[in-house]
Amino acid sequence: MSMKDRLSRKTEGLVVPTKSETAAAQPNALRTSPGQMLMVNSLMKESNERMALLEERLKEYEGVLPVKLLDAEKIVPSRWANRLVDSFQSPEFAQLKQEIASSGGNVQPIKVRRSSGNDDTYEIVFGHRRHRACAELGLPVLAMVEDIDDQQLFKEMDRENRERADLSPWEQGMMYRRALDEKLFKSQEQLSKELGVDPGNVSKALKLADLDYRIVQAFSSPLDLQYRWAKPLSEALINGKERVLSIAAELIKGGRAGKSAKDIFELLTSSSPLAGEAYPVMVNGKVVATIVVKGSEVTVRFGKGAAPLDRIADLEHLIADWMSGAF
């Protein structure tokens, strides 16, 4: 019931009495001009107090976007997103999916914007994993809707990912690289400034994104790459590209079985830069020796423990047999 209806009901029947009615009225009756005014003043005071209370409560919702349930099939990933399929197969995603299933939907809304030229579909600003979980569960998606431009979308997506530690370093780097390649930001410096990200972290992420993809494939998953590995891997490629790519090729073929991401990183970067062209000799996925070619000089260097002293004679015979055909 509105305040107006309440006021009408409260004051219904209240009239200014005639002189004769005044004389016949009870001493405590409200049907007097002063009584009527007291009632009206009381109601007005109550109304003003309630309005003030409502206005105060509304301040809590200033700037809050409306939330609605959307069909998951009408929501598409952002073109700036760079999440690997691997991230939807992780234990963390399985746990998120289970939580959403038990709650009957995503309690924390995702954020979307209307797709350009189509008001019936939406593009994700942030919340790709929550959307994916709801889609796989056949549930509608709780979402905030706001129309924002590309740069603002990218900023909000990046901020959300960093606050949640949601993207791997390689995914973050690929996201930054795409933004720069598509001229969303004029330079690496502008991207760093606009996002409020340390320039050093942006540089490391971009170094990972710019690695020769054969190096990335040497790992079980790009999600294994870490920020602190960006510089050593880049320098290893500069100082001994053939050697590093040769090791990577062996790892890709099956040499990484049983190796941790750290083991693979150390394999790719362990050898210090050698003068000349270097070729690794691998046994069971492990580098046991390095053949270095410098001009017409060839040197074979064995790793620690790879050439037992009690088998040096065998090595001499092996080299002699191999070289016999050269003279």
C-alpha positions as CSV (number, residue, x, y, z in Angstrom):
1,M,0.0,0.0,0.0
2,S,1.4,3.4,-1.0
3,M,2.0,6.2,1.4
4,K,-0.8,8.2,-0.3
5,D,-3.3,5.3,0.2
6,R,-2.3,5.0,3.8
7,L,-2.7,8.7,4.4
8,S,-6.2,8.6,2.8
9,R,-7.3,5.6,4.9
10,K,-6.0,7.3,8.1
11,T,-7.7,10.6,7.4
12,E,-10.9,9.1,6.0
13,G,-13.9,10.6,7.7
14,L,-12.0,13.4,9.2
15,V,-14.0,16.6,8.5
16,V,-14.1,20.0,10.0
17,P,-17.0,19.8,12.4
18,T,-19.9,22.3,12.6
19,K,-20.5,24.3,15.7
20,S,-23.4,22.0,16.7
21,E,-21.4,18.9,16.1
22,T,-18.6,20.4,18.2
23,A,-20.9,20.8,21.1
24,A,-22.2,17.3,20.9
25,A,-18.8,15.7,20.4
26,Q,-17.0,13.7,23.1
27,P,-14.2,15.7,24.9
28,N,-11.5,13.4,23.6
29,A,-12.8,12.9,20.1
30,L,-10.3,13.5,17.1
31,R,-13.0,15.1,15.0
32,T,-11.7,18.6,15.7
33,S,-9.6,20.8,13.6
34,P,-6.6,20.6,16.0
35,G,-7.0,16.8,16.2
36,Q,-7.1,16.5,12.4
37,M,-3.9,18.6,12.1
38,L,-2.1,16.5,14.7
39,M,-3.0,13.3,12.8
40,V,-1.8,14.8,9.5
41,N,1.4,16.1,11.0
42,S,2.1,12.7,12.6
43,L,1.6,10.9,9.3
44,M,3.8,13.4,7.5
45,K,6.5,13.0,10.0
46,E,6.3,9.3,9.7
47,S,6.5,9.6,5.9
48,N,9.5,11.9,6.0
49,E,11.4,9.6,8.3
50,R,10.7,6.5,6.1
51,M,11.7,8.5,3.0
52,A,15.0,9.5,4.7
53,L,15.6,5.9,5.7
54,L,15.0,4.6,2.1
55,E,17.2,7.3,0.6
56,E,20.0,6.2,3.0
57,R,19.6,2.6,2.1
58,L,19.6,3.4,-1.6
59,K,23.0,5.0,-1.3
60,E,24.4,1.5,-0.6
61,Y,23.5,0.5,-4.2
62,E,24.8,3.6,-6.0
63,G,26.9,2.4,-9.0
64,V,25.8,-1.2,-8.6
65,L,24.9,-2.8,-11.9
66,P,21.6,-4.8,-12.4
67,V,22.1,-8.5,-12.2
68,K,20.1,-10.9,-14.3
69,L,20.0,-14.6,-15.3
70,L,21.1,-15.2,-18.9
71,D,21.1,-18.3,-21.1
72,A,24.7,-19.6,-21.1
73,E,24.4,-20.3,-24.8
74,K,23.8,-16.6,-25.5
75,I,27.1,-15.7,-23.9
76,V,30.4,-15.8,-25.9
77,P,34.0,-15.5,-24.7
78,S,35.8,-12.2,-25.1
79,R,38.0,-12.0,-28.2
80,W,40.7,-10.8,-25.8
81,A,40.6,-13.9,-23.7
82,N,43.4,-16.4,-24.0
83,R,42.6,-19.2,-21.6
84,L,43.9,-22.6,-22.5
85,V,41.7,-25.6,-22.7
86,D,44.0,-27.1,-20.1
87,S,42.7,-24.7,-17.5
88,F,39.2,-26.2,-17.9
89,Q,40.6,-29.6,-17.1
90,S,42.4,-28.7,-13.9
91,P,41.4,-29.8,-10.3
92,E,40.7,-26.1,-9.5
93,F,38.1,-25.9,-12.3
94,A,36.6,-29.2,-11.2
95,Q,36.2,-27.8,-7.7
96,L,34.6,-24.6,-9.0
97,K,32.2,-26.6,-11.1
98,Q,31.2,-28.7,-8.1
99,E,30.6,-25.6,-6.0
100,I,28.4,-24.1,-8.7
101,A,26.5,-27.3,-9.1
102,S,25.8,-27.6,-5.3
103,S,24.6,-24.0,-5.2
104,G,22.4,-24.4,-8.2
105,G,24.3,-21.7,-10.1
106,N,27.1,-19.2,-9.9
107,V,26.6,-17.2,-6.7
108,Q,29.2,-14.6,-7.7
109,P,28.0,-12.9,-11.0
110,I,30.1,-12.7,-14.1
111,K,30.2,-9.5,-16.1
112,V,29.2,-9.2,-19.7
113,R,28.5,-6.6,-22.3
114,R,26.0,-6.7,-25.2
115,S,27.5,-8.1,-28.4
116,S,28.0,-5.5,-31.1
117,G,25.0,-5.5,-33.5
118,N,23.1,-8.1,-31.5
119,D,21.3,-7.2,-28.3
120,D,20.3,-10.9,-27.8
121,T,23.9,-12.1,-27.2
122,Y,26.6,-11.1,-24.7
123,E,30.4,-11.0,-24.6
124,I,32.2,-11.9,-21.4
125,V,34.1,-9.1,-19.6
126,F,35.3,-11.5,-16.9
127,G,34.1,-14.8,-15.5
128,H,35.0,-17.2,-18.3
129,R,35.5,-20.1,-15.9
130,R,32.2,-19.5,-14.2
131,H,30.4,-19.2,-17.5
132,R,32.1,-22.5,-18.7
133,A,31.0,-24.3,-15.6
134,C,27.4,-23.2,-15.9
135,A,27.3,-24.1,-19.6
136,E,28.6,-27.6,-18.9
137,L,26.1,-28.0,-16.1
138,G,23.2,-26.7,-18.2
139,L,22.5,-23.8,-15.8
140,P,21.7,-20.2,-16.5
141,V,24.4,-17.7,-15.7
142,L,24.0,-14.9,-13.1
143,A,25.6,-11.8,-14.8
144,M,26.0,-8.1,-14.5
145,V,25.4,-6.3,-17.8
146,E,27.3,-3.1,-18.7
147,D,28.0,-1.6,-22.1
148,I,31.8,-0.7,-22.2
149,D,34.4,-0.2,-24.9
150,D,37.2,-2.6,-25.8
151,Q,39.9,-1.0,-23.7
152,Q,37.7,-0.8,-20.6
153,L,36.8,-4.5,-21.1
154,F,40.4,-5.4,-21.3
155,K,41.3,-3.5,-18.2
156,E,38.6,-5.1,-16.1
157,M,39.4,-8.5,-17.4
158,D,43.1,-8.1,-16.6
159,R,42.3,-6.7,-13.1
160,E,40.0,-9.6,-12.3
161,N,42.5,-12.2,-13.5
162,R,45.3,-10.7,-11.5
163,E,43.2,-10.3,-8.3
164,R,42.2,-14.0,-8.6
165,A,45.7,-15.2,-9.8
166,D,43.4,-16.7,-12.4
167,L,45.7,-16.8,-15.5
168,S,49.0,-18.5,-15.9
169,P,52.0,-16.4,-16.7
170,W,52.0,-17.6,-20.3
171,E,48.3,-17.0,-20.8
172,Q,48.8,-13.5,-19.3
173,G,51.6,-12.8,-21.7
174,M,49.6,-14.0,-24.7
175,M,46.7,-11.7,-23.6
176,Y,49.1,-8.7,-23.5
177,R,50.7,-9.7,-26.8
178,R,47.3,-9.8,-28.5
179,A,46.3,-6.4,-27.1
180,L,49.5,-4.9,-28.4
181,D,49.3,-6.6,-31.8
182,E,45.7,-5.4,-32.3
183,K,46.6,-1.8,-31.3
184,L,44.4,-1.8,-28.2
185,F,47.3,0.1,-26.6
186,K,49.9,2.1,-28.4
187,S,52.9,0.7,-26.7
188,Q,54.1,-1.7,-23.9
189,E,54.6,1.3,-21.7
190,Q,51.0,2.5,-22.2
191,L,49.6,-0.9,-21.6
192,S,51.6,-1.1,-18.3
193,K,50.4,2.3,-17.2
194,E,46.8,1.9,-18.1
195,L,46.6,-1.5,-16.4
196,G,48.6,-0.4,-13.4
197,V,50.9,-3.3,-13.8
198,D,54.7,-3.2,-13.0
199,P,56.6,-2.8,-16.3
200,G,58.9,-5.6,-15.3
201,N,56.1,-8.1,-15.0
202,V,54.6,-7.0,-18.3
203,S,58.0,-7.5,-19.9
204,K,58.4,-11.0,-18.4
205,A,54.9,-12.0,-19.5
206,L,55.6,-10.8,-23.1
207,K,58.9,-12.7,-23.1
208,L,57.1,-15.9,-22.4
209,A,54.5,-15.2,-25.0
210,D,57.3,-14.5,-27.6
211,L,59.2,-17.7,-26.9
212,D,59.7,-20.0,-29.9
213,Y,56.7,-22.2,-29.7
214,R,58.9,-25.3,-29.8
215,I,60.2,-24.3,-26.4
216,V,56.7,-23.9,-25.1
217,Q,55.8,-27.4,-26.4
218,A,58.8,-28.9,-24.6
219,F,56.8,-28.5,-21.4
220,S,53.9,-30.7,-20.6
221,S,51.7,-27.7,-20.7
222,P,52.2,-23.9,-21.3
223,L,50.6,-23.5,-17.9
224,D,53.8,-24.8,-16.3
225,L,55.8,-21.8,-17.5
226,Q,56.8,-19.3,-14.8
227,Y,57.6,-15.6,-14.9
228,R,61.1,-16.0,-13.6
229,W,61.9,-18.4,-16.4
230,A,61.3,-15.9,-19.1
231,K,64.7,-14.3,-19.2
232,P,66.8,-17.5,-18.9
233,L,64.8,-19.2,-21.6
234,S,65.1,-16.2,-23.9
235,E,68.9,-16.0,-23.3
236,A,69.4,-19.7,-23.9
237,L,67.7,-19.3,-27.3
238,I,69.9,-16.4,-28.2
239,N,73.2,-18.0,-27.1
240,G,72.6,-21.5,-28.4
241,K,69.4,-21.8,-30.5
242,E,70.3,-25.0,-32.2
243,R,71.2,-26.7,-29.0
244,V,68.1,-25.6,-27.2
245,L,65.8,-26.5,-30.0
246,S,67.4,-29.9,-30.4
247,I,66.8,-30.5,-26.7
248,A,63.2,-29.3,-27.1
249,A,62.6,-31.6,-30.0
250,E,63.8,-34.6,-28.0
251,L,61.5,-33.6,-25.1
252,I,58.5,-33.2,-27.4
253,K,59.2,-36.7,-28.9
254,G,58.7,-38.3,-25.4
255,G,61.8,-37.3,-23.5
256,R,59.8,-35.3,-20.8
257,A,58.2,-38.5,-19.3
258,G,58.7,-38.4,-15.6
259,K,60.2,-35.0,-15.6
260,S,58.8,-32.0,-13.7
261,A,58.5,-28.5,-15.3
262,K,61.6,-27.5,-13.3
263,D,63.6,-30.5,-14.7
264,I,62.6,-29.4,-18.3
265,F,63.5,-25.8,-17.6
266,E,67.0,-26.9,-16.3
267,L,67.6,-29.1,-19.3
268,L,66.8,-26.2,-21.7
269,T,69.0,-23.7,-19.8
270,S,71.6,-25.7,-17.9
271,S,74.5,-25.5,-20.3
272,S,76.4,-22.3,-20.3
273,P,76.9,-20.7,-23.7
274,L,79.6,-22.5,-25.7
275,A,81.7,-21.1,-28.4
276,G,80.7,-22.6,-31.7
277,E,77.6,-24.7,-32.6
278,A,76.5,-27.2,-29.9
279,Y,74.6,-30.5,-30.4
280,P,73.3,-32.3,-27.4
281,V,73.5,-36.1,-27.1
282,M,70.5,-37.5,-25.3
283,V,69.8,-40.9,-23.8
284,N,66.4,-41.6,-22.3
285,G,65.5,-38.0,-22.5
286,K,68.6,-36.8,-20.6
287,V,71.5,-34.8,-22.1
288,V,74.6,-36.9,-21.4
289,A,77.1,-35.2,-23.7
290,T,77.4,-32.1,-25.9
291,I,79.2,-32.1,-29.3
292,V,80.7,-28.6,-30.0
293,V,81.7,-27.7,-33.5
294,K,83.9,-24.6,-33.9
295,G,85.2,-24.3,-37.4
296,S,87.0,-27.6,-38.2
297,E,87.4,-28.4,-34.5
298,V,85.0,-30.9,-32.9
299,T,84.8,-31.3,-29.1
300,V,82.7,-33.8,-27.1
301,R,81.9,-32.8,-23.6
302,F,80.3,-35.3,-21.2
303,G,78.0,-34.5,-18.4
304,K,79.0,-35.3,-14.8
305,G,79.0,-39.1,-14.4
306,A,78.1,-39.8,-18.0
307,A,81.5,-41.2,-18.8
308,P,82.7,-43.5,-16.0
309,L,86.5,-43.6,-15.7
310,D,86.5,-47.4,-15.8
311,R,85.0,-47.2,-19.3
312,I,87.4,-44.8,-20.9
313,A,89.1,-47.7,-22.7
314,D,85.8,-48.6,-24.3
315,L,85.3,-45.0,-25.4
316,E,88.8,-45.0,-27.0
317,H,88.0,-48.1,-29.0
318,L,84.6,-46.7,-30.0
319,I,86.2,-43.5,-31.3
320,A,89.0,-45.4,-33.0
321,D,86.5,-47.7,-34.9
322,W,84.4,-44.6,-35.9
323,M,87.4,-42.7,-37.1
324,S,89.0,-45.6,-39.0
325,G,86.8,-44.9,-42.0
326,A,87.8,-41.2,-42.1
327,F,91.5,-41.9,-42.9
